[in-house]
Amino acid sequence: MLDAEWTIQEVRIIEIADHNLQNEQKYVEIVCYGGLKGHAGPLDGQYQFLAVKNRLHVFNKFLAKRDIFDPEIEFASLWDTVYPAHPLSSYEQGKDPLNGDNIWRSHRTSRHSATGEIITAFSAIDIAIWDLRGKASAMPVNQLLHGGRTELEAYVSCMGSKTPQEAVEKATYWYDKGFKRHKCFLPHRPVEAAGVRNNLHIIERLHQTLPQDAQVMYDLSRLSDQLDDPSTRSQRLSWLNEQVKEMLNYRPVWIEEPVSPDDIEGYAMIKQASPEAVLAGGEHLYTRWSLKPYLDKGLLDYVQCDPEWCGGISESIAICKMVETSYPNVRVVPHGHMVLAASQIVAAQSESLSPFTEYLYQVIPDRNRYFTYAPEPVNGILIVPQDPGVGPALDDSKYKIIRIHKDEE
């Protein structure tokens, strides 16, 4: 006999908007027979929405009438059930698990690979399942994971600075609000003749202006476009090597994604040229198997796998366990374009493994708009939500449901 309260009845997507039918967002919603609902979202754009929507039949087929605490419905097990002939461990050999293509040094035409987009759909399902588990247990997810941290230091990501003055103004503003750590996205690309020098002007101004206890990370992810063009690859890698070497004089906390996500050879070349460089990456990698070759080669010092993209909460915890067990000098700081799942994961880890969390101030407030409250850091400290589930619940007084997508097969 089914325990209706904890047994999955349906997986669907709800589209919601404010009372003026503006500011639409989409969420995965998993409903139990007893009425309990788990959510994940808002979904990250049309790609993730379609990746879930096009697989609602599959998710309902394999999840309906399953107990929410069944470990076989967690990310990796669910993937193996749906795709038994396409193991995720293929990533460890540099192969795409669905199509078998070589991925190392491959060039992505969009933020995520085609298989990566599917993994983001499974990630959303996994997060909604953990939301259900927390609600059923009347506990926040981090406590289900035996975590106990209630406050997390946050670093703020400052996107969009084009000049040294603009970068300094943003960094100073957030430092004065209590954020000792902040991340700057360097704007000048390899195609620019004075790119290295112009980026260094920004770094030097920040170094000269900010107080001594301020710490800065630098994100180079927007500089590596077209790095895989064979005709210019050598020149661009040389440029990036020069950029990284010059940056080391300013002691950055880390240098993030200096080359494209799948360019393991590029990471190795930079580490070989600058062994002391502290490199961060993994935001655009999927699963522990995709990440492991980078760690085995000693190419990453900070792991940034995003729970909404890499396989959900289940896979994020597996990544944390792998790093803690096998790579003691590596730290895990999940990318957090949505603060809820990331903060629950960090709160379940030791401070030595996951020292802080990310706050994307230009993104998070909008994504938080339909929750009962908006978890945001104050004076650089994020109070970990203690609500049952992944975080605060959706507040139905703030929105209207404008559409429900169900399994139509």
NORWOMO-V234408 format. One record per residue. N is the residue number from 1. OMEGA is omega in degrees with one decimal (* if undefined). Layout:
n=(N,N)
omega=(OMEGA,OMEGA)
This chain:
n=(1,2,3,4,5,6,7,8,9,10,11,12,13,14,15,16,17,18,19,20,21,22,23,24,25,26,27,28,29,30,31,32,33,34,35,36,37,38,39,40,41,42,43,44,45,46,47,48,49,50,51,52,53,54,55,56,57,58,59,60,61,62,63,64,65,66,67,68,69,70,71,72,73,74,75,76,77,78,79,80,81,82,83,84,85,86,87,88,89,90,91,92,93,94,95,96,97,98,99,100,101,102,103,104,105,106,107,108,109,110,111,112,113,114,115,116,117,118,119,120,121,122,123,124,125,126,127,128,129,130,131,132,133,134,135,136,137,138,139,140,141,142,143,144,145,146,147,148,149,150,151,152,153,154,155,156,157,158,159,160,161,162,163,164,165,166,167,168,169,170,171,172,173,174,175,176,177,178,179,180,181,182,183,184,185,186,187,188,189,190,191,192,193,194,195,196,197,198,199,200,201,202,203,204,205,206,207,208,209,210,211,212,213,214,215,216,217,218,219,220,221,222,223,224,225,226,227,228,229,230,231,232,233,234,235,236,237,238,239,240,241,242,243,244,245,246,247,248,249,250,251,252,253,254,255,256,257,258,259,260,261,262,263,264,265,266,267,268,269,270,271,272,273,274,275,276,277,278,279,280,281,282,283,284,285,286,287,288,289,290,291,292,293,294,295,296,297,298,299,300,301,302,303,304,305,306,307,308,309,310,311,312,313,314,315,316,317,318,319,320,321,322,323,324,325,326,327,328,329,330,331,332,333,334,335,336,337,338,339,340,341,342,343,344,345,346,347,348,349,350,351,352,353,354,355,356,357,358,359,360,361,362,363,364,365,366,367,368,369,370,371,372,373,374,375,376,377,378,379,380,381,382,383,384,385,386,387,388,389,390,391,392,393,394,395,396,397,398,399,400,401,402,403,404,405,406,407,408,409)
omega=(-177.9,168.7,-169.6,-174.2,-173.2,-178.3,-175.3,175.9,-171.6,169.8,-178.8,175.9,173.2,171.8,-178.3,178.0,177.8,-172.9,171.4,-179.1,174.9,174.4,-179.0,173.2,-178.8,-178.5,164.2,176.4,175.7,-173.9,174.4,-178.5,-179.6,177.4,178.2,-177.9,173.8,-175.7,170.0,179.4,4.8,179.3,-169.8,175.4,-174.8,-176.5,-178.5,175.9,-178.8,179.1,176.1,-175.1,-177.5,-179.9,178.8,178.7,180.0,-178.1,178.0,179.8,-173.6,-177.8,-178.2,179.4,175.3,176.9,-175.0,179.5,178.4,-178.7,-179.2,177.0,175.2,-166.3,-172.0,179.5,178.6,176.8,-178.9,177.9,-177.8,-176.5,-174.1,-178.5,-174.9,-174.9,178.3,179.0,175.1,179.0,-176.2,176.7,179.3,-179.0,173.3,-174.3,-178.4,-175.9,176.7,-178.8,170.5,-177.5,-178.1,-176.0,176.8,-177.1,176.9,176.6,175.8,-173.9,-178.5,171.3,179.4,177.1,177.4,178.3,177.3,178.4,176.5,176.5,176.5,179.2,179.6,177.9,-178.7,179.8,178.4,177.0,178.1,175.1,175.9,-178.4,178.6,179.7,179.2,-178.2,-176.1,-178.4,169.2,-174.9,-177.4,177.3,172.9,-179.8,176.7,175.1,-178.7,-178.7,-178.9,178.2,-179.9,171.0,-178.3,167.9,-176.0,177.3,-176.9,-179.1,165.4,179.1,-178.5,-178.4,175.8,-178.2,179.5,178.9,-180.0,-179.6,179.2,-177.5,-180.0,178.6,-176.7,174.7,179.9,176.5,172.7,-179.9,179.8,-180.0,173.9,-178.5,179.7,177.2,-178.8,-170.3,-169.7,-168.3,179.7,-177.7,-178.0,-177.0,-178.4,-174.1,-179.4,-177.5,-178.4,175.0,179.9,175.5,178.0,-178.1,-178.6,179.2,177.3,-178.8,-178.0,-170.0,-174.4,176.0,-173.6,-178.3,176.0,179.2,-173.7,168.9,177.9,-179.3,-179.7,-171.1,-177.8,-178.4,-169.9,-179.8,179.3,-180.0,-176.4,173.4,-175.0,-175.7,-177.0,-173.7,-177.5,-179.9,-177.4,176.3,176.4,177.8,-178.5,175.9,177.7,-179.8,-178.4,-179.5,-179.9,-178.8,-174.5,178.8,-175.8,172.5,176.7,175.2,173.4,172.2,-167.8,174.8,179.6,175.7,-177.5,-168.5,-174.9,-175.6,-178.4,177.5,177.9,175.5,-177.9,179.8,179.6,178.0,179.5,-179.4,-178.0,-175.6,-177.8,-180.0,176.1,-174.7,176.5,178.5,179.7,179.1,-177.1,172.3,-173.6,173.6,179.0,-177.0,176.0,-176.4,-169.3,-179.8,178.4,179.8,178.7,-179.9,178.6,-173.4,-178.0,175.5,175.0,178.4,-173.5,-178.1,-175.5,-177.6,-179.4,-178.7,-167.4,-177.5,175.4,-179.2,-178.9,-178.0,176.8,177.8,177.1,177.4,178.5,179.7,179.3,-179.0,-177.8,-176.0,-168.3,-175.5,-169.5,-179.4,-178.6,177.8,179.7,176.8,-173.3,168.5,-174.0,174.4,166.2,-166.5,-169.4,-177.1,-178.5,-178.2,178.0,179.3,-179.8,-178.8,179.7,-179.0,173.7,179.0,179.0,178.2,-178.2,-170.7,-178.3,-177.7,-175.7,173.0,178.2,-169.4,-179.9,-174.2,-168.7,-176.8,179.0,-179.0,180.0,-163.5,-173.9,176.1,-179.1,171.8,-175.0,176.6,179.5,-179.1,173.7,-175.8,176.7,-178.8,175.2,172.4,-177.0,179.1,-179.9,177.5,173.8,-179.5,-177.2,-179.0,180.0,-178.6,170.7,-178.0,-173.1,174.3,-176.2,-173.7,169.9,171.5,-177.4,179.6,174.0,178.1,-178.7,174.1,-176.2,-179.1,*)
